Amino acid sequence: MNIHEYQAKEILNGYDVPVPRGRVAVTADQVERKAKMLGGRCVVKAQIYAGGRGKAGGVQVAYHPEQAHEIAKEMFGKRLVTPQTGPEGLKVRRILVEETVEVGREYYLSIALDRQSSRYCLIGSAAGGVNIEEVAASSPEKIHKLLIDPYTGLRSYQARKLAHALGLEGGVAEDCVQLILNLYRCCLDKDCSLIEINPLVVTKAGWLLALDAKINFDDNALFRHWEYHEMQDYSQMEPLEISAAKFDLAYIKLDGNIGCMVNGAGLAMATLDVLKEKGGEPANFLDVGGGATREKVAEAFRIILQDSDVKAVFVNIFGGIMRCDVIAQGIIEAASDSHCDLPIVVRMDGSQVAEGKALLEQSGLNVQCADFLGDGAEKIVTMLQQAATDAAQGQERG
């Protein structure tokens, strides 16, 4: 789960991580008033769920309140396009107004979940303020990592070792040690999957400051933090993803035209890979889970059909807990209600598979059944290509 920069800084401030003074605003007039409160000169920062805002014009310095007002007028409602948003960009609805800071040196610091080791990983670099992925690719020796033992936790000597690796000394190094320990405490308390400060700066006056901050929460721990739901900015999220979340469906919008419905995250990833190998382009990742009901399957299918980019649907279900005839009933119900005439391929295996296939074959839908994943992927790609050819020929005749 994502939150905005200003929310991340509010959380970090509660853990004694120093951040610049700032206020969030939702109108240009509010931006001007908050700029006056900060003395006139300020930084105007667009709040979207993506990085790379500065290069996209989403972070600008204003030298007086009136200029801050003009910058905000142009920024509100604008779609910022960054490498993390895709070509459609994200609309700016909130702006963080912050005090300006005289930066001496910039660093990178984060604590992230390492999926391979199932541990938190402390990461630091003296090359802060830039895209850390580029640094890791071009100069990996500049990235310092430490896996944290969950039994002993992060110790002071480990944090001090990283501070010295960044080139910090004396009082600033000790301040960095305490900051790192506070970040780790925040990670544990808030069930974070990522806390990232880029850049962490040493000001010309010699103070440590988190100039930018990003926090992601672990979705699997949201049941422990009901307050997080109130922190979400739904305007920054894909509408279909919001609908899917209401039915406990794992849905992610992709750029292709083949809607996918699968049970199991691993099977879903394999399905996307095989579709790509066969020349198809998945339109989404959608995991209905292992014990989905007919109603849940039907709702998942409806969500797929709401995506105007979808021109065909591929269903890949392994009916372990789920009965295949129940799955078929859910697909038929949703497709019939939506008057779906798109090509559909269903690959099912498991309990009641013969009954499920019979229901689909008698449904009157434009559906084919497949016995294997590769066979199903080939069929849906072929059906989609044929549908495109038929449509082109129809236009020529017309």
LUMZAMI-26345 format. One line per 2 residues: number of its first residue (from 1); their letters; for each residue x, y, z of N, C-alpha, C. Coordinates in steps of 0.2 Angstrom, whole numbers. Atoms other than C-alpha are relative to their C-alpha. Last residue first. Layout:
N
NUM = A = X,Y,Z,X,Y,Z,X,Y,Z; ...
This chain:
398
398 = GR = 5,-6,-2,-93,-8,-226,2,6,-4; 6,2,4,-84,-23,-235,-5,6,1
396 = EQ = -1,-1,7,-67,-15,-229,-7,-1,-4; 0,-7,2,-74,-13,-212,2,1,-7
394 = GQ = 7,-3,0,-80,-31,-211,1,8,-1; 4,2,6,-63,-37,-217,-7,3,0
392 = AA = -3,-3,6,-54,-28,-203,-4,-1,-6; 2,-6,0,-66,-35,-190,3,5,-5
390 = DT = 7,-1,2,-64,-52,-196,-2,7,0; 1,1,7,-45,-50,-195,-7,1,-3
388 = AA = -2,-7,2,-46,-43,-177,0,-1,-8; 5,-5,-1,-57,-58,-172,2,7,-3
386 = QQ = 6,1,5,-45,-70,-180,-5,5,1; -2,-1,7,-30,-63,-171,-5,0,-5
384 = LM = 0,-7,0,-40,-64,-154,3,3,-7; 7,-2,1,-45,-82,-158,0,8,0
382 = TV = 2,1,7,-26,-86,-162,-8,3,0; -3,-4,5,-20,-78,-146,-3,-1,-7
380 = IK = 2,-7,-1,-33,-86,-135,3,5,-5; 7,-1,3,-30,-103,-143,-2,7,1
378 = EA = 0,0,8,-11,-102,-141,-7,1,-2; -3,-7,2,-13,-97,-122,0,0,-8
376 = GD = 5,-5,-2,-25,-112,-119,3,7,-3; 6,1,4,-13,-125,-127,-5,6,0
374 = GL = -3,-2,6,2,-118,-117,-5,0,-6; -1,-8,0,-9,-119,-101,3,2,-7
372 = FD = -7,-2,-2,-15,-137,-105,1,8,0; -2,5,-5,-33,-145,-107,7,2,3
370 = AC = -7,3,1,-41,-131,-116,2,-4,5; -4,3,-6,-59,-125,-118,7,-3,-2
368 = QV = -3,6,1,-66,-113,-131,3,-3,7; -4,3,-5,-79,-99,-128,3,-7,-3
366 = NL = -5,1,5,-89,-87,-139,6,-3,4; -6,-5,0,-103,-90,-127,5,-1,-5
364 = GS = 1,-5,6,-119,-100,-131,5,5,0; 2,-7,-2,-118,-108,-114,-2,4,-5
362 = QE = 7,0,1,-118,-127,-119,-3,8,1; 1,2,7,-99,-128,-121,-8,1,-2
360 = LL = -2,-5,5,-97,-119,-105,-1,-1,-7; 4,-6,-1,-108,-130,-95,2,5,-5
358 = AK = 6,1,4,-100,-146,-103,-4,7,1; -1,-1,7,-83,-139,-98,-6,-1,-4
356 = GE = -1,-7,2,-88,-137,-80,1,1,-7; 6,-4,-1,-96,-154,-79,1,7,-2
354 = AV = 4,1,6,-80,-162,-86,-7,3,0; -3,-3,6,-69,-153,-73,-5,-1,-6
352 = QS = 6,-2,4,-80,-158,-58,2,3,-7; 6,3,-2,-64,-157,-47,-6,2,-4
350 = GD = 2,1,-7,-48,-152,-55,-7,-3,1; -2,7,-2,-42,-144,-71,-2,-1,7
348 = MR = 2,2,-6,-48,-129,-81,3,-7,2; -4,6,-1,-42,-120,-96,-1,-1,7
346 = VV = 0,2,-7,-55,-107,-102,4,-7,1; -3,7,0,-53,-98,-118,0,-1,8
344 = IP = -2,2,-7,-64,-83,-121,3,-7,-1; -2,7,-1,-67,-73,-137,2,-2,7
342 = LD = -7,0,1,-77,-57,-134,2,-8,0; -1,4,6,-96,-58,-136,7,-1,-2
340 = CH = -7,0,2,-100,-52,-118,0,-5,-7; 1,1,7,-118,-47,-115,7,-1,-4
338 = SD = -4,-5,4,-112,-41,-98,-1,0,-7; 2,-7,-3,-125,-51,-88,3,6,-4
336 = SA = 7,-1,2,-122,-66,-99,-2,6,2; 0,-1,7,-103,-65,-97,-7,1,-3
334 = AE = -2,-7,1,-105,-63,-78,0,2,-7; 5,-5,-3,-117,-78,-76,3,7,-2
332 = II = 6,-1,4,-107,-89,-88,-5,6,3; -2,-3,6,-90,-86,-79,-7,1,-5
330 = GQ = -2,-7,-1,-98,-89,-62,2,4,-6; 6,-4,-1,-106,-105,-68,1,7,1
328 = AI = 3,-1,6,-90,-111,-75,-6,4,0; -4,-5,4,-81,-108,-59,-3,1,-7
326 = VD = 1,-6,-3,-94,-118,-50,3,6,-3; 7,-2,2,-93,-132,-62,-2,6,3
324 = CR = 0,-3,7,-74,-132,-60,-7,2,-2; 3,5,5,-75,-135,-41,-1,4,-7
322 = MI = 5,-2,4,-63,-124,-31,-3,-5,-5; 6,-1,-5,-53,-132,-17,-6,2,-4
320 = GG = -1,4,-6,-41,-139,-30,-5,0,5; 5,1,-5,-48,-133,-46,1,-4,5
318 = FI = -2,7,-2,-33,-126,-56,-5,-1,6; 2,1,-7,-40,-111,-65,2,-8,1
316 = NV = -5,5,-1,-33,-102,-81,-1,-2,8; 1,3,-7,-46,-91,-88,4,-6,1
314 = FV = -3,7,-1,-41,-81,-104,-1,-2,7; 0,1,-7,-52,-66,-110,3,-8,1
312 = AK = 0,7,-1,-51,-57,-126,1,-2,7; 3,3,6,-52,-39,-132,-1,-7,0
310 = VD = 0,7,0,-48,-30,-115,-4,-2,-7; -6,2,4,-43,-12,-118,-1,-8,-1
308 = SD = 1,-1,7,-60,-6,-112,5,-3,-5; -6,-3,3,-58,-13,-95,-1,0,-7
306 = QL = 1,-8,0,-75,-16,-88,6,3,-3; 4,-3,5,-74,-34,-94,-1,7,0
304 = II = -4,1,6,-60,-39,-82,-4,3,-6; -6,-5,0,-70,-32,-68,4,0,-6
302 = RF = 3,-7,1,-85,-42,-73,5,5,0; 1,0,7,-75,-58,-73,-3,7,-3
300 = AE = -6,0,3,-69,-55,-56,0,1,-7; -2,-7,-1,-87,-52,-50,7,1,-3
298 = AV = 4,-5,5,-92,-68,-58,2,7,1; -2,1,6,-78,-78,-49,-4,5,-5
296 = KE = -7,-3,1,-82,-70,-33,3,-1,-7; 2,-7,0,-101,-75,-34,7,4,-1
294 = RT = 2,-1,6,-96,-93,-39,-1,8,-1; 7,2,1,-86,-93,-23,-2,1,-8
292 = AG = 5,-5,2,-67,-92,-22,-7,-3,-2; 7,2,-2,-57,-104,-12,-5,5,-2
290 = GG = 1,7,1,-39,-103,-20,-7,-3,2; -1,4,-7,-38,-85,-23,-2,-7,-1
288 = VD = 6,0,-4,-46,-74,-37,1,-4,6; 0,7,-3,-29,-69,-44,-6,0,5
286 = LF = 6,0,-4,-30,-55,-57,0,-7,3; -1,5,-5,-15,-48,-66,-6,-1,4
284 = NA = 1,0,-7,-21,-38,-81,4,-6,4; 3,-6,-2,-21,-34,-99,0,1,7
282 = PE = 4,0,-6,-9,-48,-104,-3,7,2; -2,-6,-5,-1,-46,-121,-5,0,5
280 = GG = 6,-4,-3,-1,-62,-132,3,6,5; 2,-6,4,13,-68,-143,-6,4,2
278 = KE = 4,2,6,14,-86,-137,-2,6,-4; -4,5,4,29,-82,-125,-4,-2,-7
276 = KL = -5,-4,3,19,-67,-118,4,-4,-5; 4,-4,5,4,-78,-114,5,4,-4
274 = VD = 2,5,6,16,-91,-106,-3,4,-5; -7,1,4,24,-77,-95,-2,-4,-6
272 = LT = -3,-6,4,7,-70,-90,6,-2,-4; 4,-1,5,1,-88,-85,2,6,-5
270 = AM = -2,4,5,16,-91,-75,-4,1,-6; -6,-2,3,13,-76,-65,2,-4,-6
268 = AL = 1,-6,4,-5,-81,-62,6,3,-4; 3,2,6,0,-98,-57,-2,6,-4
266 = GA = -6,3,4,12,-91,-44,-3,-2,-7; -4,-5,3,-2,-79,-38,6,-3,-4
264 = GN = -7,1,-3,-15,-92,-36,5,4,-3; 0,0,-7,-32,-93,-45,7,-3,2
262 = VM = -3,6,-2,-32,-86,-63,0,0,8; 3,2,-7,-42,-73,-72,3,-7,2
260 = CG = -2,7,-3,-33,-65,-87,-3,0,7; 1,0,-7,-39,-51,-99,1,-7,3
258 = IN = 3,7,-2,-30,-51,-115,-1,0,7; 7,0,2,-28,-33,-122,-3,-7,1
256 = GD = 2,4,6,-11,-28,-115,-7,0,-1; 1,-4,6,-5,-13,-104,-3,-4,-6
254 = LK = -6,0,5,-7,-20,-87,-2,3,-6; 1,-2,7,-19,-16,-73,6,-1,-3
252 = IY = -5,-6,2,-16,-25,-56,-1,1,-8; 0,-2,7,-29,-36,-47,5,6,-1
250 = AL = -7,-3,1,-28,-46,-31,0,2,-8; -3,3,6,-47,-49,-27,7,4,-1
248 = DF = -6,3,-3,-53,-46,-9,3,-4,-6; 2,7,0,-71,-41,-16,6,-5,2
246 = KA = 6,1,-4,-68,-23,-11,-3,-7,0; -2,1,-7,-50,-24,-18,-7,-1,5
244 = AS = -3,7,-2,-56,-28,-35,1,0,7; 6,5,0,-67,-12,-36,2,-7,2
242 = IE = 4,-2,-6,-52,-1,-31,-6,-5,1; -3,3,-6,-41,-10,-43,-3,1,6
240 = LP = 1,7,0,-53,-6,-57,3,-4,6; 7,1,-2,-53,12,-53,-1,-7,1
238 = EM = 4,2,6,-34,13,-55,-7,-2,3; 0,7,1,-27,22,-39,-4,-2,-7
236 = QS = -6,2,3,-21,40,-37,0,-8,-2; 0,-4,6,-39,47,-34,7,-2,-4
234 = YD = 3,5,5,-41,33,-21,1,4,-7; 3,-5,4,-29,43,-9,-2,-4,-6
232 = QM = -1,1,7,-26,30,5,-3,6,-4; -5,-4,3,-24,37,22,1,-1,-7
230 = EH = 2,-7,0,-41,32,29,6,4,-4; 5,-1,5,-37,14,24,-2,7,-1
228 = YE = -4,-1,6,-21,15,35,-5,1,-6; -1,-7,1,-31,17,51,3,2,-7
226 = WH = 6,-2,4,-37,-1,50,1,8,-2; -1,-7,1,-19,-6,54,-6,3,-3
224 = RF = -2,-3,-6,-18,-24,60,0,8,1; 5,1,-5,-29,-30,46,2,2,7
222 = LA = 5,-5,0,-17,-21,34,-5,-1,5; 1,-2,-7,-3,-33,38,-5,5,1
220 = ND = 2,6,-4,-3,-43,22,-1,2,7; 7,1,1,-3,-27,12,-3,-6,4
218 = DF = 1,7,2,14,-23,19,-7,-1,0; 2,5,-5,15,-4,20,-1,-7,-3
216 = NI = 5,5,2,25,7,8,-2,-5,6; 1,5,-4,34,23,14,-5,-5,-4
214 = KA = 5,4,3,43,36,4,-1,-6,5; 1,6,-3,53,51,10,-6,-4,-3
212 = DL = 6,4,4,61,66,3,-1,-6,4; 3,-5,5,72,79,12,-6,-3,-4
210 = AL = 3,4,5,75,68,27,-3,5,-5; 7,-2,1,87,80,37,-3,-5,-6
208 = LW = 3,5,4,103,78,46,-7,1,-2; 5,4,-2,111,94,52,-3,-5,-5
206 = GA = -3,7,-3,128,101,49,-6,-4,3; 0,-2,-7,123,120,45,2,-7,4
204 = KT = -6,-4,-1,127,117,27,1,1,7; 1,-7,2,113,103,28,7,4,1
202 = VV = -3,-4,-5,117,85,28,0,7,-2; -6,-5,1,105,77,17,3,2,7
200 = LP = -2,-2,-7,95,61,16,5,5,-1; -6,1,-4,89,61,-2,0,1,7
198 = NI = -4,-2,6,81,50,-5,-2,7,-3; -2,-8,0,74,43,11,5,1,-5
196 = EI = -5,-3,5,65,26,8,1,7,1; -1,-6,-2,55,15,20,6,3,-4
194 = LS = -6,-5,2,49,0,12,-1,6,4; -4,4,4,38,-16,17,6,4,-3
192 = CD = -2,-3,6,32,-7,32,3,-5,-4; 0,6,5,23,-16,46,1,3,-7
190 = KD = 5,-2,5,20,1,56,-1,-6,-6; 6,-3,-3,29,-4,72,-6,0,-5
188 = LC = 3,6,-4,42,-15,64,-7,2,2; 1,5,5,47,-2,50,-4,-6,4
186 = CR = 6,-2,3,46,12,63,-2,-6,-5; 6,0,-5,58,4,74,-7,1,-3
184 = YL = 1,7,-1,70,1,59,-6,-1,5; 4,3,6,68,19,55,-1,-7,1
182 = NL = 7,-3,0,72,25,73,-4,-3,-7; 3,4,-5,88,14,73,-8,2,0
180 = IL = 1,7,3,93,22,56,-3,-4,5; 5,-1,5,90,40,64,-1,-7,-3
178 = QV = 7,0,-3,100,35,79,-6,1,-5; 1,6,-3,115,30,69,-7,0,3
176 = CD = 2,5,5,114,45,58,-2,-7,3; 7,-2,2,114,57,73,-2,-5,-5
174 = EA = 4,3,-5,130,47,78,-7,2,-1; 0,7,1,138,50,61,-5,-3,6
172 = VG = 5,2,5,133,68,62,0,-7,-1; 6,-1,-3,142,70,79,-6,-2,-6
170 = GE = 2,-4,-6,158,63,73,-7,0,1; -5,1,-5,160,56,55,-3,5,6
168 = LG = 2,-4,-5,149,52,40,5,-1,6; -5,-5,-1,158,44,25,-2,5,5
166 = LA = 3,-5,4,143,33,19,5,6,1; -1,2,7,153,18,25,-3,6,-4
164 = HA = -7,-1,2,155,27,42,1,-2,-7; -2,-7,0,136,28,44,7,2,-2
162 = LK = 3,-3,6,134,10,38,1,7,0; -4,2,5,146,4,52,-3,3,-7
160 = RA = -6,-5,0,137,15,65,4,-2,-6; 2,-6,3,120,6,60,6,5,0
158 = QY = 2,1,7,128,-11,63,-2,7,-4; -6,0,4,136,-5,79,-1,-1,-7
156 = SR = -3,-7,1,119,1,85,7,-1,-4; -4,-2,-5,111,-16,82,3,7,-1
154 = LG = -6,-4,2,97,-20,71,3,3,6; 2,-7,2,86,-34,77,6,4,-3
152 = TY = -4,-5,-4,93,-49,86,-2,7,-2; -1,2,-7,80,-62,81,4,5,4
150 = PD = 6,-1,-3,75,-54,64,0,-1,8; 2,6,-3,93,-53,58,-6,1,4
148 = IL = 1,-1,-7,95,-38,47,-3,-7,3; 6,4,-2,103,-40,30,-1,0,8
146 = LK = 0,4,-6,115,-26,27,-6,-3,2; 6,4,-2,118,-17,11,2,-4,6
144 = HI = -1,4,-6,130,-4,5,-6,-3,2; 6,2,-4,128,3,-13,2,-4,6
142 = KE = 2,-6,-4,143,13,-20,-6,-2,4; -4,-1,-6,151,-3,-26,-2,6,4
140 = PS = 2,4,-5,137,-6,-38,4,0,7; -5,0,-5,142,8,-49,-2,-4,6
138 = SA = -7,-3,2,133,8,-65,5,-1,5; -2,4,6,118,-4,-61,7,3,-3
136 = AV = -1,7,-1,116,1,-43,3,-4,-6; -6,1,-3,118,19,-47,2,-7,1
134 = EE = -6,-1,5,105,18,-60,7,0,3; -1,6,4,93,9,-48,6,1,-5
132 = IN = -4,5,-3,96,23,-35,1,-6,-4; 4,7,0,89,36,-46,5,-5,2
130 = VG = 1,2,6,97,52,-39,-3,-7,-1; 3,-5,4,97,62,-23,-1,-2,-8
128 = GA = 7,-1,-1,109,51,-15,-2,5,-4; 3,-3,6,126,44,-20,-7,1,0
126 = AS = -3,-7,0,134,41,-3,-3,4,-6; -5,-2,5,124,25,-2,1,8,0
124 = GI = -3,-7,0,114,16,10,4,1,-5; -4,-2,6,103,0,11,2,7,1
122 = LC = -2,-7,-1,97,-9,27,4,2,-6; -6,-1,2,88,-26,22,1,8,1
120 = YR = -1,-7,2,73,-33,31,8,2,-2; -2,-5,-6,72,-51,31,0,7,-3
118 = SS = 5,-1,-4,64,-65,20,2,4,6; -2,2,-6,80,-69,12,-5,0,6
116 = QR = -4,6,1,75,-69,-6,1,-3,7; 5,5,1,60,-56,-3,4,-7,0
114 = DL = -4,4,5,72,-43,5,-4,-7,-1; 0,7,0,60,-31,13,3,-4,-5
112 = AI = 5,4,4,66,-14,13,0,-7,1; 1,6,-3,75,-1,24,-5,-4,-4
110 = SL = 7,3,0,81,14,15,1,-6,4; 1,5,-5,95,27,14,-7,-3,0
108 = YY = 6,5,1,102,37,0,0,-4,6; -1,7,-1,114,52,3,-7,-4,-1
106 = ER = 6,5,1,116,70,-1,1,-7,0; -2,6,3,129,83,5,-7,-4,0
104 = GV = -7,1,0,128,101,10,2,-6,-4; -2,7,0,110,106,6,8,0,-1
102 = EV = -6,-1,3,103,123,11,4,-7,0; -5,2,-4,85,119,14,7,1,-4
100 = TE = -6,2,4,69,127,7,6,-2,5; -6,-5,0,54,126,18,6,-2,-4
98 = EV = -5,1,-5,40,115,12,5,6,0; -4,-6,0,23,116,3,5,0,6
96 = LI = -3,-1,-6,16,99,-1,4,6,-1; -6,-3,1,3,99,-15,3,1,7
94 = RR = -3,-2,-6,-12,88,-17,7,3,-1; 5,-2,-4,-23,84,-32,2,3,7
92 = VK = -2,-3,-6,-10,81,-45,-6,3,3; 2,-7,-1,-16,69,-59,2,2,7
90 = LG = 5,0,-6,-6,53,-62,-1,8,1; -2,-4,-6,3,49,-79,-5,0,6
88 = EP = 6,-3,-2,-5,41,-94,1,5,5; 1,-6,5,12,37,-102,-6,4,2
86 = GT = 2,2,6,17,25,-87,-2,7,-4; 7,0,1,17,31,-69,-2,-3,-7
84 = QP = 4,5,-5,34,25,-63,-7,1,-1; -1,7,1,45,32,-77,-4,-4,4
82 = TV = -6,2,-2,36,49,-74,1,-7,-2; -2,6,3,21,58,-82,7,-1,2
80 = LR = -7,1,0,13,71,-71,2,-7,-3; -2,7,-1,-5,74,-75,7,0,-1
78 = KG = -4,2,5,-10,92,-71,2,-7,1; 3,3,5,-25,95,-60,4,-2,-6
76 = FM = 6,4,-1,-16,106,-49,-4,-2,-6; -2,7,-2,2,110,-55,-7,-3,1
74 = EK = -2,4,6,-2,126,-66,0,-7,2; 6,0,5,-12,134,-52,2,-4,-6
72 = AI = 6,5,-2,1,128,-39,-5,0,-5; -2,7,1,15,137,-48,-5,-5,1
70 = EH = 0,1,7,5,153,-49,3,-7,-2; 7,1,2,2,152,-30,-1,-1,-8
68 = AQ = 2,6,-2,20,149,-26,-7,-2,-2; -3,5,5,25,164,-37,-2,-7,2
66 = EP = 4,0,6,13,174,-26,2,-4,-6; 7,4,0,20,167,-10,-4,1,-7
64 = HY = 5,-4,-4,38,172,-14,-7,-3,-1; -4,-5,-4,54,164,-21,-4,5,4
62 = AV = 4,-7,1,45,148,-27,4,5,5; -2,-5,-5,56,132,-30,-4,6,-1
60 = QV = -2,-6,2,48,118,-40,1,5,6; -3,-3,-6,45,100,-38,3,6,-3
58 = GG = 4,0,-6,32,92,-50,3,2,6; 2,-6,-2,41,97,-66,-5,0,6
56 = AK = 6,-1,3,43,80,-73,-3,6,1; -1,-1,8,61,79,-69,-6,1,-4
54 = GR = -3,-6,2,56,83,-51,2,1,-7; 5,-6,0,42,70,-49,4,6,-3
52 = GG = -2,-3,6,53,55,-53,-3,7,-1; -6,-4,-1,44,45,-40,2,3,-7
50 = AY = -5,2,4,26,39,-40,6,5,1; -3,7,-2,10,39,-30,5,-2,-5
48 = IQ = 3,5,3,7,58,-32,3,-7,2; 0,7,-3,10,73,-22,-4,-5,-4
46 = AK = 6,4,2,16,88,-31,0,-6,3; -1,7,2,30,98,-22,-7,-4,-1
44 = VV = 7,2,1,31,117,-20,1,-7,-3; 0,5,6,47,122,-12,-7,-3,-1
42 = CR = 2,7,-1,48,138,-2,0,-5,-6; -4,5,4,53,156,-1,-2,-7,2
40 = GG = 0,-2,7,39,166,7,4,-4,-5; -5,-6,1,43,165,26,0,2,-8
38 = LM = -7,2,0,36,148,29,5,5,-2; -2,2,-6,19,155,34,7,-3,1
36 = KA = -1,-6,-4,18,165,18,2,-2,7; -7,-3,2,21,149,8,1,6,5
34 = KR = -5,4,-3,6,141,18,8,2,-2; 0,-1,-7,-5,155,13,5,-4,4
32 = EV = -2,-7,-2,0,154,-5,0,2,7; -7,0,1,-2,135,-6,3,7,2
30 = QD = -3,3,-6,-19,137,2,7,0,-1; 0,-5,-5,-24,149,-12,3,-3,7
28 = AT = -6,-4,1,-18,136,-25,0,6,6; 2,-5,4,-30,123,-17,6,5,-1
26 = VA = 4,3,5,-27,106,-9,-3,5,-5; 5,-4,3,-13,110,2,-4,-3,-5
24 = VR = 4,2,6,-1,100,13,-5,5,-2; 7,1,0,11,109,25,-3,-2,-6
22 = GR = 5,-1,6,29,109,28,-7,-1,1; 7,-2,-2,44,110,40,-4,1,-7
20 = PV = 1,-7,1,58,99,34,-7,2,2; 3,-2,7,60,82,41,0,7,0
18 = PV = 1,-7,2,70,75,56,-2,1,-7; -4,-1,6,67,57,61,-1,7,-3
16 = DY = -6,-4,-1,61,57,79,5,0,-6; -6,4,-2,49,43,76,7,4,1
14 = GN = 2,3,-6,34,54,75,5,-5,3; -1,-5,-5,43,64,62,-2,-3,7
12 = LI = -7,0,-2,44,48,52,1,5,5; -2,6,-4,25,46,52,7,0,2
10 = EK = 3,0,-7,22,64,47,1,-6,4; -4,-5,-5,35,63,34,-3,1,6
8 = AQ = -6,4,-2,27,47,26,4,5,5; 2,5,-6,10,57,26,6,-4,2
6 = YE = 2,-4,-7,18,72,17,-2,-5,5; -6,-3,-3,26,60,4,-1,3,7
4 = HI = -4,-5,3,10,51,-1,6,2,5; 2,-6,-3,5,34,4,4,6,-3
2 = NM = -4,-6,1,7,17,-5,-4,6,4; 4,-6,0,0,0,0,4,6,0
